[in-house]
Amino acid sequence: MERLEKQMQFIIEVDKVKNIFRQTYLADGNRKENDAEHSWHLALMAVLLKEYSNEEVSLEKVVPMVLIHDLVEIDAGDTYAYDEAGAATKEIRERKAAERIFGLLPEDQKSRFRQLWEEFEAYETPEAKFAHVLDNCQPLLLNDASGGRSWAEHGVKKSQIYKRNQHTSEGSGEIWEYMKKLVDKHIRLGNVIDE
């Protein structure tokens, strides 16, 4: 019962991820998405787009990796992709959060979840590289679908998008090529600043 009690406490605690709102609008532009919606979307994308990974990947690792990658934001908050000041303290805030949140689990699951989260952050394995492709691609797709709304609101530059995606082609060259076309489209539309 102690194991089950810890698991149930974790499940209730991570429900808070539904209250962490991101800067990306839903495809219909109606409102901004939350972290739970983002993570669900990535899990579905992993299953759907696996064939575009540069290397063979295990969905048994990628799906839980994308489902838990933002749980740390319950404590650390969402750091907007182009927030340089927030990025300076992001790692410290997120590591502290990972210790607390994953620490709620039974030891074996704490270890597994923490290892998956660390693997995602390290960006070295085929699974982590593919998970990052999805994490970077999904907001870009939603920005396109919502008419570039978030990009225009934040005055996002092409160089910022390219810097954030400097390793995306390592996970999927095909998806990165697709993403670049969307960025070019929004430069033409005036939603992304070209410089």
Secondary structure, DSSP 8 states (H G I E B T S, - for coil): -HHHHHHHHHHHHHGGGGG-EEEEE-TTSSSEEEHHHHHHHHHHHHHHHGGG-SS---HHHHHHHHHHTTTTHHHH----TT-HHHHHHHHHHHHHHHHHHHTTS-HHHHHHHHHHHHHHHHT-SHHHHHHHHHHHHHHHHHHHHTTTHHHHHHT-BHHHHHHHTTTHHHH-HHHHHHHHHHHHHHHHTTSSB--
